Amino acid sequence: MVELAELQKLRLAHALIQAGLRLSIVRGMTGIGTRTLRQWWKDVHGVRPSNGKLPESVLSFIKDKDSAARLSAFVALHRRLHGSELTPESLLTTWREYQRLCVAIDINAAYFAVRDVRAWIVSLSRCRACRAIFIYDVGSRHTDRCPFCDTRVLAD
């Protein structure tokens, strides 16, 4: 007989697949086998899941000031709702709420944003002008200043 915890894990994996989260991430978060996940993906999306290397960091998803602002806002909302916890439940809850409040966002980019802030791959900074929290990385031209008001983090 399947335990309640196992059913919850299966339900979460299915919801993450419906949201479009890459299967290697779903597998890592839920522990469900690749064969099952690949079949669910095909059943849900009607196509086979994409293969290929995952991005190395959230910076791969930040292409301009708008994407930096959206992902920064997602991380800020996630922190407000769940602190630094990153679970399938916290990711899905924040992703759904963000889309309800703001705009559609790629769940993969959202995952990497929260993961990378937690792992200190990128940091969060608070703008001294508008007080917004944003993803900061000195090496990226889209994250070296506040994406909301364009204030530089460090003086020129």
C-alpha positions, 0 to 999 in steps of 0.5 A, a space after each residue: 500500500 502506498 503511504 500518504 507521504 509517497 502519494 504527496 510526493 507523486 502529486 507534487 512531481 506531477 504538478 511540477 511537470 505540469 508547470 514545466 520544471 525540468 525533469 532532472 530538477 523534479 527527480 532531485 526534489 522528489 526522488 521519483 525515477 526518471 522513467 516515470 517522470 519522462 512518461 508523465 511529461 509525455 502524457 501531460 505535454 504531448 511531447 517527449 521532454 527535452 534533453 540537454 545540460 541545465 543552466 549553470 546559474 540564474 544568470 543564464 535566464 537574466 537577459 535584460 533589466 525586465 527579467 532581472 526585475 521579475 526574478 528578483 521579485 520572485 525571490 523576494 516573494 519566496 523569501 517572504 512566504 517561505 524564508 530560505 526553504 526550497 522544497 517542491 511545495 514552497 517552489 510551487 506555492 510561490 510560483 503560483 502566487 507570483 503568477 497570480 499577482 504579477 505575470 507568467 514566469 518560467 518555473 525553471 528560472 524561478 527555481 534557479 533564482 531561489 537556489 542560487 541565492 540560497 547557495 550564494 552563487 548570486 546575492 541579494 542586495 537592497 537598493 539604497 534609493 528605492 529599497 527594493 531587494 534584487 539579485 546582485 552579481 557584479 559580473 553581469 551587466 543586468 545585475 550590477 544595478 537595481 533593475 527597478 530604479 537603475 541605481 548602481 550598487 557601487 559608485 563608479 
